[in-house]
Amino acid sequence: MSDEPRYLGLSPYLYYTDATEALEWLLRVFGFTERVRYVDASGVVFQATVAAGDAEIVLAGVGADYWESKGVDRPVGQLNVVFVDDVDAQYERVCAALGEGTDVSPPQDQPYGARVFTVLDLGGNSWSFWQRISDTADLPSGWQEIRGGEEE
């Protein structure tokens, strides 16, 4: 048996004030695939899992009392990076799903070899869609790229 950990995956666990609304939004706007939803007796989602390719995202609905106990008034957002094969097509899909008046900046090439755009969801989470366009980084003068296991 190895002392090295055997990772099986990583999944964001996102909190929403209204998980039912958040689930429907993520499915409609991003095209994620629903894996499972857990609902209470009235049909309100309290937890769900969606997939973006092989990656799973878990979302949970929590009430105001939960956030008050944490000293905040609502969920605190996080950045989620989703890798796609065509970021421009994903941008068009998101803009079409959000409709007129959408304020989403178009994809831009980044110096680290990715073409990226970011959109904020209704729970305050940022979703950054990345398409790898190069294996090389165009770094500013004096910066360097150091890969795992390499010496400086």
C-alpha positions as CSV (number, residue, x, y, z in Angstrom):
1,M,0.0,0.0,0.0
2,S,1.4,3.4,-1.0
3,D,1.6,6.4,1.3
4,E,0.5,8.6,-1.5
5,P,-3.1,9.6,-1.5
6,R,-5.4,8.2,-4.2
7,Y,-7.6,11.0,-5.2
8,L,-10.9,10.1,-6.9
9,G,-12.0,13.5,-7.8
10,L,-12.9,17.0,-6.5
11,S,-16.3,18.5,-6.3
12,P,-17.4,22.1,-5.4
13,Y,-20.1,22.2,-2.8
14,L,-22.1,25.4,-3.3
15,Y,-24.6,27.0,-1.0
16,Y,-27.7,28.8,-2.4
17,T,-30.5,30.6,-0.6
18,D,-32.9,28.9,-3.1
19,A,-31.4,25.6,-4.4
20,T,-34.5,24.8,-6.5
21,E,-34.0,28.1,-8.4
22,A,-30.2,27.6,-8.6
23,L,-30.5,24.1,-9.9
24,E,-32.9,25.1,-12.7
25,W,-30.6,28.1,-13.5
26,L,-27.5,26.0,-13.8
27,L,-29.2,23.5,-16.0
28,R,-30.8,26.1,-18.3
29,V,-28.0,28.6,-18.6
30,F,-24.9,26.4,-18.5
31,G,-26.3,23.2,-19.9
32,F,-25.1,21.1,-17.0
33,T,-26.6,17.6,-16.6
34,E,-28.7,16.8,-13.5
35,R,-27.5,13.7,-11.7
36,V,-29.8,13.7,-8.6
37,R,-31.9,16.1,-6.6
38,Y,-33.2,15.7,-3.1
39,V,-36.4,17.4,-2.2
40,D,-38.4,17.9,0.9
41,A,-42.1,17.0,1.3
42,S,-43.1,20.2,-0.5
43,G,-40.8,19.5,-3.5
44,V,-38.2,22.1,-2.5
45,V,-34.6,21.1,-3.4
46,F,-32.3,20.9,-0.4
47,Q,-29.4,19.3,-2.2
48,A,-28.6,18.3,-5.8
49,T,-25.7,17.1,-7.9
50,V,-25.1,18.3,-11.5
51,A,-22.4,17.3,-13.9
52,A,-20.1,19.4,-16.1
53,G,-18.5,16.6,-18.2
54,D,-16.9,14.2,-15.7
55,A,-16.9,16.8,-12.9
56,E,-19.7,16.9,-10.3
57,I,-21.0,20.0,-8.6
58,V,-23.1,19.7,-5.5
59,L,-25.4,22.4,-4.4
60,A,-27.4,22.9,-1.2
61,G,-30.1,25.2,-0.1
62,V,-29.7,26.8,3.2
63,G,-31.9,29.4,5.0
64,A,-31.2,32.8,6.5
65,D,-30.7,31.2,9.9
66,Y,-27.7,29.3,8.6
67,W,-26.1,32.5,7.3
68,E,-26.8,34.4,10.4
69,S,-25.0,31.8,12.4
70,K,-22.0,32.4,10.2
71,G,-22.1,36.1,10.6
72,V,-23.2,36.9,7.0
73,D,-26.5,37.6,5.4
74,R,-26.2,35.3,2.3
75,P,-24.0,32.8,0.6
76,V,-20.4,33.9,0.0
77,G,-19.5,33.2,-3.6
78,Q,-16.6,31.4,-5.0
79,L,-14.8,31.0,-8.4
80,N,-15.5,27.8,-10.3
81,V,-13.4,27.0,-13.4
82,V,-15.1,24.8,-16.1
83,F,-13.0,23.6,-18.9
84,V,-14.7,23.5,-22.3
85,D,-13.7,22.6,-25.8
86,D,-15.3,25.7,-27.4
87,V,-15.5,28.7,-25.1
88,D,-17.0,31.0,-27.8
89,A,-19.9,28.5,-28.3
90,Q,-20.4,28.3,-24.5
91,Y,-20.4,32.1,-24.3
92,E,-23.1,32.3,-27.0
93,R,-25.2,29.6,-25.2
94,V,-25.0,31.5,-21.9
95,C,-25.8,34.9,-23.5
96,A,-28.8,33.3,-25.3
97,A,-30.1,31.7,-22.1
98,L,-29.7,34.9,-20.1
99,G,-31.4,37.0,-22.8
100,E,-31.3,40.6,-23.6
101,G,-29.5,43.0,-21.3
102,T,-26.9,40.3,-20.4
103,D,-23.8,41.8,-19.0
104,V,-21.2,39.1,-19.7
105,S,-17.9,40.1,-21.2
106,P,-16.9,38.1,-24.2
107,P,-14.1,35.5,-24.1
108,Q,-10.5,36.9,-24.0
109,D,-7.2,35.2,-24.6
110,Q,-5.1,35.1,-21.5
111,P,-1.3,35.0,-21.2
112,Y,-1.4,31.6,-19.5
113,G,-2.7,29.9,-22.6
114,A,-6.4,30.0,-22.1
115,R,-9.4,31.7,-23.7
116,V,-11.7,32.7,-20.9
117,F,-15.0,34.3,-19.9
118,T,-16.7,34.6,-16.5
119,V,-20.3,34.9,-15.5
120,L,-21.9,35.4,-12.1
121,D,-24.8,33.1,-11.1
122,L,-27.8,34.0,-9.1
123,G,-26.2,32.9,-5.8
124,G,-23.1,35.1,-6.2
125,N,-20.7,32.3,-7.5
126,S,-18.4,33.1,-10.4
127,W,-18.2,30.6,-13.2
128,S,-15.1,31.0,-15.4
129,F,-15.2,29.0,-18.6
130,W,-11.8,28.1,-20.0
131,Q,-10.6,26.7,-23.3
132,R,-6.9,25.8,-23.5
133,I,-5.5,27.4,-26.6
134,S,-1.8,27.0,-26.0
135,D,0.6,24.9,-23.8
136,T,2.9,27.9,-23.4
137,A,2.4,31.0,-21.3
138,D,3.3,34.5,-22.5
139,L,4.5,35.8,-19.2
140,P,5.8,39.3,-18.4
141,S,9.5,40.0,-18.4
142,G,11.1,38.6,-15.2
143,W,8.3,36.1,-14.6
144,Q,8.9,32.4,-15.0
145,E,6.9,29.2,-15.3
146,I,7.8,26.4,-12.8
147,R,6.0,23.1,-13.3
148,G,5.6,20.5,-10.5
149,G,8.8,18.6,-9.8
150,E,11.0,21.0,-11.7
151,E,13.8,23.0,-10.0
152,E,14.0,26.8,-10.4
